[in-house]
Amino acid sequence: MKVVMDTNVVLGAMIKPEGLSALLIKALDKRFLVNYTSEKALTELSLKMGILAEKGKLSSEWKRILARYLKGSVIVAPSVRINLSRDPDDNKWLEIAYEGKAEYILTWDDDLLALRDENKELTLQDHKIKVLKPIEFYHEVLKRRC
């Protein structure tokens, strides 16, 4: 399965290594579950990690979680610009998902969640993506396949 985990999902794992976000990152193996990201998304992650580190909010496990996240991720260079989100900064997640032909975007972001229809789906040109909260992904997808 191809997913796009937004920055807050990854940071959630680094803050709470026993939580659901960390469990999802542990499942990244590039065979059953692979994450797609971009240089722009990784820059955002790095900046936000620095802010959390300065505040002492990262767990002692953050390096292990980051390594697992990077090992289970494919970096893409989006070739299509998408402008759908009311927060222009969130469009990068749509571009990554479209470029990687991801099946799911995992997020807690209200601006991304607002884009989905009653089936929790979003159509980007010819590609359909489910936009799910991590807990929805766990219950609606992972538990059914495992």
N, C-alpha and C positions, 0 to 999 in steps of 0.2 A: 504494500500500500504506500502511496505517495502522499506525504503531508507537508504542510508549511506551518511551523510553530512560530508564532510571533514572539517578539522580544519578552513580553511579560510572562509568557509561559516558561521560557528558559530561565528568566530571573526568578520566577517562583520556585523552580527546582533548586536554584543556588541558595535561596533563602531557607527553604524547608526541604532538605534532602530526603525526608521520609514521606513526602507528599505525592499527590497524583502526578504533578508535572515531572518530578524526578522519575517516577515509575515509567512514564511515557518516554523519557529520554533514555532510560535503561533499555527499553524495548527497541530502540533504533539499532538495526543490524545491517542495513542496506540490502537485505533480501526480503524479509517479511514487511518491514517498516523502514522507510527511508524519508529523511527530511530534506527539503529543498530550501536554500537560502541564497543570498547574494552578498556581494562586497558591501553594498549600502546597508543591508540589514546587519551584517557583522560589525560594521562601524558603529551603528546605533547600539548594538548589544555592548560593545566595548565601552562606549561612553557611559551608558547606564550602569554597567558593572563598576566603573570607577566611582560614580556617585554613591552607590550602595556600599562600596568598600570604605570610602571615607567616613560613612556614617556607622560603620561596624555592623552592617546588616547581612553580609554574606556569611554563610555557614563555613565551617572548616572543610567541608566537602566540595566547595565550589570548583576547585581545579579539576577534580575527578569528573564532576558533572559536565564541565565545559569540554573536557577531552572527549567524553562519550558523545556529547552533542556534535562536536566537530567530526568525529570519526563516523558518525551515522548520518552525516549531511553531505549533500552534493551542492556545490556552489554554481549557480547559473548567472548568466549575464542577460537579463531580460531585453528582448529585441522589440517588444511592443509596449508602448506607453498606454496606460489605462488611467482614466480620471473619473472614478465613480464615487469615491468616498467623500463624505463631507469634510473629513480631515485629509488634506492632500498628502500628508506624510504616510498615511495608511495605504495609499495606492501601490506602494512597493510590494506589499504582501500579495496583492492581486496580480501584479506583474510577474512575481516569482511563481505563483501558482499556475498562471497561464503558461509561462515558459517551460516549467517542469511537468506540465500536464498533471498536476497534483489533484488528488481526489478530495482532499480535505484541507481546510485552513483551520487551525486550532488557535482560539483566541478568547480573551475576556473583553476585548475592546468593543465598546458600545457602537462605535462608528462602523466597524466591520460587521458586527452582528445585525445592525440595522439594514444591511444590504441584502440579507437573505429573505427568501419568500416563506410561505407557510410550510414548505417541506424542508426548510433550512438550507435551501440551495440558492446558488447564484450562477447565472450564465454569463460567461465572458466570451463573446463572439461565438465560436463553435464548441466551447468547452464548458461543461457543467461541473461545479465545485460545491461541496457541502461546507458550510461555514458553521463550525461547532465549538462550543465551550469544551474544554478538556473533559469534564465530567460527562457530557453528552457523548463525546467520542468513545469514552471508556464503556459506557452502558450500551450505546446503540451500535457500536462497531466491534470493539475489541472483545467484549464478553461473548458476543455471538460467534466470533471466529475462533476463539480459543477454547 
